[in-house]
């Protein structure tokens, strides 16, 4: 079984509430991150005392684990989007080519 990246459990219910309170549904179908955005446009949230990219947290909660060595690509090209239907697991090389 390949190594995977997982979010440590249990996740406090207040962390889930904080996450969802920062998600805004946009007209273009993106789920915009209204929390902290770093300079490169990626959203972050603190879960279990760890700073985690918001889109990776959304993916692991709604779709499943992200295999080690792979990354998440924003098919919509919006780095602040956390909509799992706009996210795809891919290799870093493929992500760079897109």
N, C-alpha and C positions, 0 to 999 in steps of 0.2 A: 504494500500500500504506500503510495507516495506521501511525502510530508505535506502537510497543509498548514495554511495560516488560519488560525482561529482566534476569536475574541474570547478572552477568559470569562468563564461563567462562574457564578451567576451574575447577571447584569441587573443592577438595582432598577426597580420599576421607575424611580425618579429619573434615571438616566434615559430610559425609553421615552418617558414623558417629555424630557428636555429635548431629545432628538426630534420627536414628532412636532413639537411646538415651533421648531425652527425650519420646518419644511413648508414651502409655499407652492401651491399648484399654479403653474403659469399657463397662459393661453396656448403656447406652442407645445404643450404636453410635458415639458420639463418639470421636475420637482425641484424648484430652486432652493438652495441652502441659504437661509437667512441668518445663520450663526456666523462664527468667525471664518473669514476667508483670508488665506495668506496671499502674499504678493503675486503668486502665479495662478491665482484663481481657484485653488482647491479649498474646499471647506473642511474644517476640523471640528471634532467634538472630543471632550475628555470623558472617557469611560474607564471605570475602575482605575483611576489615577494615571491613565495612559492617554496621550493625545493620538487620536485615530482619524484618518481621512474619512469624512462623512459618507462619501459614496461607497467606500469599502465596507463601512459599518452597515449601510443600507443593504448592500448586496448580500453580506453574510447573514443578516437577519431575515431577508425576504426570499433569497434564492438558495444559498448554501455556502459552503466553504470555498475559499479561493486556493487552488493548489499552489504549493510553494514553487517559486520560479516563474509564475505567471502573474499577469497584471490585469487591471480592469481598464478597458477602453470606453470612453464616452462616445457612443455612436452619434450623438447629437452635437458633439464638439463643444458642449458647455461644461467646463470643468466644475462648475458649481451645481450641476444636476445630480440628484440622488435617486432618480427614477430607475428602478431595476430593469425596466424594459428598454432603457436607453444605455444600459451597461452590458459589456460583454467581456468574458474572460478571454485573454489572448496572450501571446508571447510579447515580450518587450519589443523584439524586432518587428513584428507585425504592427504593433501599435505605432511605432515610429514611422513606418511606411504610410500609414493612413493619414 
